[in-house]
Amino acid sequence: MKYISRWALMRNASSESLSEHTLETAILAHALVTLHNTRFGGGLSAERAATLALLHDVPEVLTGDLPTPVKYHSQHLREAYKQVEASACTSLLGLLPADLQAQYASLLIPDESEAELWRFVKAADKLSALIKCMEERKAGNREFIRAEESLRAILRDMAMPALECFMEEFLPAYEEPLDGMM
Protein backbone atom coordinates (compact mmCIF):
# COMPACT_ATOMS: atom_id res chain seq x y z
CA MET A 1 0.00 0.00 0.00
CA LYS A 2 2.92 2.33 0.57
CA TYR A 3 3.76 2.16 -3.15
CA ILE A 4 0.31 3.20 -4.37
CA SER A 5 -0.07 6.95 -4.84
CA ARG A 6 -3.41 8.66 -4.45
CA TRP A 7 -4.72 11.60 -6.49
CA ALA A 8 -2.83 10.45 -9.60
CA LEU A 9 -4.73 12.70 -12.01
CA MET A 10 -3.88 15.89 -10.11
CA ARG A 11 -0.71 17.83 -9.49
CA ASN A 12 0.18 17.34 -5.83
CA ALA A 13 2.21 19.71 -3.69
CA SER A 14 2.74 16.73 -1.40
CA SER A 15 2.26 13.12 -2.46
CA GLU A 16 0.07 10.79 -0.43
CA SER A 17 0.41 7.02 -0.38
CA LEU A 18 -2.44 4.64 0.25
CA SER A 19 -0.76 3.68 3.54
CA GLU A 20 -0.80 7.28 4.73
CA HIS A 21 -4.42 7.66 3.74
CA THR A 22 -5.55 4.48 5.48
CA LEU A 23 -3.78 5.39 8.72
CA GLU A 24 -5.45 8.81 8.73
CA THR A 25 -8.80 7.21 7.86
CA ALA A 26 -8.44 4.80 10.78
CA ILE A 27 -7.66 7.62 13.21
CA LEU A 28 -10.62 9.62 11.91
CA ALA A 29 -12.99 6.63 12.04
CA HIS A 30 -11.98 6.05 15.66
CA ALA A 31 -12.56 9.73 16.46
CA LEU A 32 -15.95 9.84 14.73
CA VAL A 33 -17.22 6.73 16.53
CA THR A 34 -15.84 8.01 19.82
CA LEU A 35 -17.75 11.28 19.30
CA HIS A 36 -20.84 9.29 18.32
CA ASN A 37 -20.64 7.19 21.48
CA THR A 38 -19.70 9.99 23.88
CA ARG A 39 -21.87 12.84 22.69
CA PHE A 40 -24.71 11.20 20.80
CA GLY A 41 -25.45 8.06 22.82
CA GLY A 42 -23.98 5.53 20.41
CA GLY A 43 -22.68 2.13 21.35
CA LEU A 44 -20.34 1.18 18.53
CA SER A 45 -16.78 -0.12 18.76
CA ALA A 46 -14.33 2.65 17.89
CA GLU A 47 -11.57 0.03 17.76
CA ARG A 48 -13.49 -2.07 15.23
CA ALA A 49 -14.12 1.04 13.11
CA ALA A 50 -10.40 1.85 13.16
CA THR A 51 -9.50 -1.71 12.15
CA LEU A 52 -12.02 -1.72 9.30
CA ALA A 53 -10.63 1.62 8.14
CA LEU A 54 -7.05 0.33 8.18
CA LEU A 55 -8.03 -2.31 5.64
CA HIS A 56 -10.78 -0.50 3.69
CA ASP A 57 -8.56 0.10 0.65
CA VAL A 58 -6.61 -3.19 0.68
CA PRO A 59 -8.17 -4.30 -2.64
CA GLU A 60 -6.26 -1.43 -4.25
CA VAL A 61 -3.09 -3.47 -3.73
CA LEU A 62 -4.32 -5.42 -6.75
CA THR A 63 -6.52 -2.85 -8.51
CA GLY A 64 -4.53 0.32 -7.95
CA ASP A 65 -6.23 3.58 -6.98
CA LEU A 66 -8.87 4.24 -9.60
CA PRO A 67 -9.40 8.01 -9.81
CA THR A 68 -12.73 9.18 -8.33
CA PRO A 69 -13.99 10.83 -11.55
CA VAL A 70 -13.62 7.48 -13.31
CA LYS A 71 -14.89 5.31 -10.44
CA TYR A 72 -18.08 7.34 -9.98
CA HIS A 73 -18.67 8.39 -13.60
CA SER A 74 -21.74 6.20 -14.00
CA GLN A 75 -23.79 3.62 -12.16
CA HIS A 76 -22.44 0.98 -14.56
CA LEU A 77 -18.82 1.83 -13.69
CA ARG A 78 -19.57 1.94 -9.94
CA GLU A 79 -21.11 -1.52 -10.08
CA ALA A 80 -18.30 -2.89 -12.23
CA TYR A 81 -15.68 -1.48 -9.88
CA LYS A 82 -17.45 -3.02 -6.87
CA GLN A 83 -17.17 -6.38 -8.62
CA VAL A 84 -13.48 -5.81 -9.33
CA GLU A 85 -12.88 -4.89 -5.67
CA ALA A 86 -14.82 -7.96 -4.48
CA SER A 87 -12.74 -10.15 -6.77
CA ALA A 88 -9.54 -8.55 -5.45
CA CYS A 89 -10.67 -9.25 -1.87
CA THR A 90 -11.37 -12.88 -2.74
CA SER A 91 -7.94 -13.19 -4.38
CA LEU A 92 -6.18 -11.61 -1.41
CA LEU A 93 -8.04 -13.81 1.06
CA GLY A 94 -7.01 -16.85 -1.00
CA LEU A 95 -3.37 -15.97 -0.39
CA LEU A 96 -3.81 -16.40 3.36
CA PRO A 97 -3.56 -19.69 5.24
CA ALA A 98 -7.02 -21.30 5.53
CA ASP A 99 -7.21 -20.79 9.30
CA LEU A 100 -6.86 -16.99 8.92
CA GLN A 101 -9.20 -16.42 5.99
CA ALA A 102 -12.42 -16.08 8.03
CA GLN A 103 -10.84 -13.52 10.36
CA TYR A 104 -9.73 -11.34 7.49
CA ALA A 105 -12.88 -11.90 5.44
CA SER A 106 -14.80 -10.13 8.20
CA LEU A 107 -12.47 -7.15 7.74
CA LEU A 108 -12.37 -7.02 3.95
CA ILE A 109 -15.92 -7.91 2.98
CA PRO A 110 -18.56 -5.57 4.40
CA ASP A 111 -21.21 -7.39 6.42
CA GLU A 112 -24.73 -5.96 6.65
CA SER A 113 -24.61 -6.37 10.43
CA GLU A 114 -21.84 -3.75 10.52
CA ALA A 115 -23.43 -1.29 8.09
CA GLU A 116 -23.44 1.50 10.67
CA LEU A 117 -19.74 1.04 11.40
CA TRP A 118 -18.96 1.02 7.67
CA ARG A 119 -20.88 4.29 7.37
CA PHE A 120 -18.41 5.84 9.82
CA VAL A 121 -15.48 4.38 7.86
CA LYS A 122 -16.90 5.91 4.66
CA ALA A 123 -17.28 9.28 6.41
CA ALA A 124 -13.69 9.04 7.68
CA ASP A 125 -12.49 8.14 4.17
CA LYS A 126 -14.16 11.24 2.72
CA LEU A 127 -12.94 13.36 5.64
CA SER A 128 -9.37 12.21 4.98
CA ALA A 129 -9.77 13.24 1.33
CA LEU A 130 -11.12 16.63 2.41
CA ILE A 131 -8.13 17.16 4.70
CA LYS A 132 -5.80 16.34 1.79
CA CYS A 133 -7.60 18.96 -0.33
CA MET A 134 -7.28 21.53 2.45
CA GLU A 135 -3.55 20.79 2.79
CA GLU A 136 -3.04 21.18 -0.95
CA ARG A 137 -4.94 24.50 -0.94
CA LYS A 138 -2.82 25.70 2.01
CA ALA A 139 0.28 24.82 -0.02
CA GLY A 140 -0.95 27.09 -2.81
CA ASN A 141 -2.23 24.33 -5.06
CA ARG A 142 -5.56 25.53 -6.46
CA GLU A 143 -6.11 22.29 -8.36
CA PHE A 144 -7.85 20.74 -5.33
CA ILE A 145 -10.41 23.54 -4.75
CA ARG A 146 -13.26 21.86 -6.67
CA ALA A 147 -12.57 18.53 -4.99
CA GLU A 148 -12.62 20.27 -1.60
CA GLU A 149 -15.99 21.89 -2.35
CA SER A 150 -17.41 18.60 -3.60
CA LEU A 151 -16.19 16.68 -0.54
CA ARG A 152 -17.63 19.28 1.84
CA ALA A 153 -21.02 18.85 0.15
CA ILE A 154 -20.80 15.04 0.28
CA LEU A 155 -19.90 15.14 3.98
CA ARG A 156 -22.73 17.58 4.74
CA ASP A 157 -25.18 15.32 2.93
CA MET A 158 -24.17 12.35 5.09
CA ALA A 159 -26.16 13.96 7.92
CA MET A 160 -24.19 12.33 10.73
CA PRO A 161 -24.17 14.31 13.99
CA ALA A 162 -20.71 13.07 15.02
CA LEU A 163 -19.31 14.03 11.61
CA GLU A 164 -20.94 17.46 11.79
CA CYS A 165 -19.48 17.90 15.28
CA PHE A 166 -16.00 16.92 14.07
CA MET A 167 -16.18 19.30 11.13
CA GLU A 168 -17.29 22.19 13.31
CA GLU A 169 -15.10 21.57 16.32
CA PHE A 170 -11.95 19.83 15.07
CA LEU A 171 -11.58 20.41 11.32
CA PRO A 172 -10.61 24.11 11.74
CA ALA A 173 -7.40 22.96 13.48
CA TYR A 174 -6.26 21.46 10.17
CA GLU A 175 -6.06 25.02 8.82
CA GLU A 176 -3.66 26.08 11.60
CA PRO A 177 0.12 25.80 11.50
CA LEU A 178 1.44 23.39 14.12
CA ASP A 179 2.96 26.17 16.24
CA GLY A 180 -0.41 27.99 16.16
CA MET A 181 -2.08 25.11 17.96
CA MET A 182 0.18 25.19 21.01
Buried (B, 14 or more C-beta within 10 A) or exposed (E): BEEBBBBEEEEBEEEBBBBBBBBBBBBBBBBBBBBBBEEEEBEBBBEBBBBBBBBBBBBBBEBEBBBBEEBEEEEEEEEEBEEBBBEBBEEBBEEEEEEEBEEBBBBBEBEEEBEEBBBBBBBBBBBBBBBBBBBBBBEEBEBBEEBBEBBBEBBEEBEBEBBBBBBEEBBEEEEEEEEEEE
